[in-house]
Amino acid sequence: MKPFKQISELVALLEGRGLLLDRPDGAAFLHDFNYYRFTGYSRQFQRNPKNGQNEYQSGTKLTEISSVIEVDAELRRLLGEALTFVELSVRARFAHEAGQVFGGHGFYLDPSSYFDFTPDLDRLLATMRNDLARSKSPTVARYAHEDRYDNVPIWVAVEVLSFGAIAKMLMYLANDVPAREVAASYSMAWEGFQSTIHAFSVLRNQCAHHGQIWHRKPSIQTPVPRKLRPRDVKYDHQGTYPAIIMLKRYMAEIRPGRMWAAEVDTLLESNHLLRNGILEPFAK
């Protein structure tokens, strides 16, 4: 078990590994920015952390690492903004299409509504019931009866269910007409649509919980249709950049007047370390 270290001891540890603390507020920075979050960004500046060589490359400065942390936070803010627009739009469009097909009963709580191969279906249904039970919405309460939610219509439930649950409905409902109609409403091909929304839901959670984006590969990759792949940009298809490409496409459909894509491009161009860590995560 590792012993607890005071901030002064953490500062000494970093200096002992060769980090130049060129910020007068270096100790205060570590007080407000958890050491293990900091080391997540530091790895790219260390000699070979995978092999236990945690010494910093010669000349590495705290300001260099903290600047990456700051622009990564700005990228996370921009991603969160776009993901909010996409999430709200997908919720609304799916509720509209599903309501037309299924009517007003709680079809989404019925296991027979899903494919037999739906992974962890019981857990998904239990999670959705818990979401409804925790909700303080008077509209949900109006349709609930003695802790049963089978009569809560989708256009009500969609406001309290998690985005992840919505993504799984799009992917695993046996009647895929509503999901196909949602895809068509964005002028998106059916192939890859479900996986894209699933990837967006995971990325949304990462951003909401302040997860590191720079030099991180998402647990769920975002598929990019061949016609949308930029020819002049080299990027890792398992990284975050594919999600940025697809968010640009969705934002152009949902909020055509916003300059979101230009803001993201400007941010990536403003810091070469950020750009490299997004386009090719973990590449040296």
N, C-alpha and C positions, 0 to 999 in steps of 0.2 A: 504494500500500500504506500502510495506516494505521500510524503508529508505536506501539510499545508504551507504555503509560502506567502509572506507579506509582499506588498507591491514593491517595496525596496529590494526584496530578494529576487523578484521576477525581473526587475530592471537590471540587477547585477548578473542574472543568468543570461539575459539577452546580450548584454555588453560582453560577457565572457565568451559568447559564441561569435563575436565579431560584428554585431550590429552597432552602427553609429547612431546614437540617440541625439540627433541634431535638432530636436524640438525641445525648447525649454520646459514645455508641459508634458514631457514624455511620461512621467510617472502618473500624472493626472489622466493622460490618454488611456493608459492601461487600467486605471481605476474605473473608467467609464466604458471601456471596450474590453470585454472578457478576454483573458489571456489565450484561451483555447480557440476563441473565434479569431483572434489575431494570428495565431500560429497556422490557422487554415489558409490565410493569405500568405504567410511567411514562407511556406514550403517551396514556392517557386523561386525564392531568393536564397535558399539554402543549398549547400553543395550536393548532397545526395541523401535526403531524409528517408527514402525507402530503405536505405542500407544503414540507417542510424547515424549518418553524418549530418548533424543538425547545425554545423557551423555555417555562418552566412558567407556568401560569395564576397570577395574582397570589395570594399567600398560601399556595401549596402547600407542605406540610410533609412531611418524610421520614416522620414517624410516621403520617401519613395513608396514604401508600403502603405502608409496612411492615405496617400493620394489615390492609390488603386482602390482602397477600401471606400473612399468617398465617391469615386466615379461608379463603382459597382453598386453602391446604394442608389445613385441617381438612375442607373439603368434599371435597377429593381423597381424604382418608382414608376418609370415609364412603362415597363412591362406590366406592372400592376394596374396602371391606368387603362391600358388596352385590354387586358384580361377582364377588367370590370365591365367594360362596354360589351365585350364578346359574351361574357357569362350572362349578363342581364338580357341580352338579345336572344341567346339560345334558350334560356328559361322561358321567355315570353313566346317565342315562336313554337317551341315544343309543346307548351301548354295549349296553345291554340290548335295545333294539328292533332294532338292526342285527344283533346276534348271532342273534336269532330268525329274521331274514330271510335273512342271508347265511351263517350258520354260522361256522366257526372259521378260514377262510382269510383271507388279506390282500386282500380285495376292494378296499379303499381304495387299493391300489397299482396296480390294474389300470385302465389308461386306458379300457377298454371299459365300465367301471362308470359313467362320467360322460357328461353331455350333450356333443354335438359342439361346442356353442358355449361350453363352459367356458373362461374366459379364462386364459391362461398355465398350461394343464394340465400341461405338462412340468415347469414350474418348481414347481408345487404338489407333484407326485409326487416330484420330486427333494428338495424340502424335507422331506417326510415321511420319506423314506428317510434323510436326514441326521439328522433328529430321533431316529430309531430307532438309527442307528449311533452317535450321541454318547451315547446313554443308557447309564448304568452299571447299569441294572436287571438283576438276575439272572433275572428272569422273562422279559424280552425276550430275553436271551442263550439261555435254555432253548429258545425257539422258532426262533431264528435259525440259519442254517446257511451257513457260508462267506460271510459278508457278504450273505446273501440274507434278506429279511424277509417273503417271501410267505406264510409260515405263522404269522406273528404275529397272533393273533386280535384283533379290535377291542377286546375288553374288557381286553386287555393294552396295546395300542397307545394307547388313549385316554388313558392316564396320562402319556405322554411326548410326544404330538403337541401342537403349539401350539393354543391356543383358536381362532386364526384358521383353522387347517386344519380344525378341527371345524366351524366356521361355514361354510366353503366346501363341506364334505361335505353339510351340511344343505341347502345351496343348489343344488348342482350334481349330486348323484347322480341318475342317470336313474331308478332305483327310489326313489321318494320316500316309500314306505310308512313306513320308520323315522322320517323327519323329521316326517311327518304325525302319527304316534303320539306323538312327543315334544310337539308343539304341543298335541295333545288332552289330554295328561297334565297340562298347565298350565291347561286350560280356555281356551286361546287359539285364536282363529280362525287358520286356515291363512294367509290373506292377511295379509301383513306380518310373519309370524313369522320367516321366514328373514332378512329385512332387519334385524329387531330384533336377532337374535343376532349378525349381522355387525357392526352398529353397536356392540353391547356389547363385542365382541372388540377393536374399534379403540379404544374408550374405555378399556377395561381396560389396553391398552398405553400409552395416554397417561398414565393415572394411575400405572402401574408405573414409568414413566420421569420422574415428577415434572413432567409437562407442565402448563402454565398452563391452567386451566379458565375463569377469569374473563375475560370479553370475548374469548372464542375460539369460533369456529364449528367443530364437528367436521367432519372430511373426509367422514364418512358420517353422514347424518342418521337419526334414529330415528323410524319411523312410529308414530303414535298413533291407535288406532281412535277414531272419533267419540264413542262412548259413554264413553270414558275421558278425554276432553278437559275440563279444568275450565272452567266457565263464568265463574268470578269472577277468573280470572287471565289477563292479557294477556301473551303471550310470543311470541318469534320461533320459528317452527316449524323453522328451520334451526340453532337453537342447541342448548345442552346440556339445557335444561329438559325437552324431550320424553323424553330418556333417563331423567331423574329420575322423570318420570311413570310410565314403563314399569318402572323398577326398583322403584318402590313396589308396582306390581301383582305383579311376580314375587316380591318379598320377602314380600308378604301370602300368597302361595301356598306358598313354600318355608320361610319362617321366620315363621309367623303370630304367634308370641309376642313377637317383637322389636319394639322401638319405633323402628325405623329411620326410617320416614317422618316421625315426629314430630321426631326429632333433626335431620333435614335441614331441615324447615320452621322449626324454632327457630333454626337457624344462619342461614338466609336472612333471617329476620326480625330477627336481631340486628345486621345491618349492611346499611344501605340501598344502599351502594355495591356490595357483593357481590350482593345481590338484583337490582339493576338490570342488572349486568353479566352475570348468568346468564339473566335473562328476555329481555333485549334487547341482545345483544352488539353492540358497536360503535355503538349509538345514543348520541347525546349528550344 
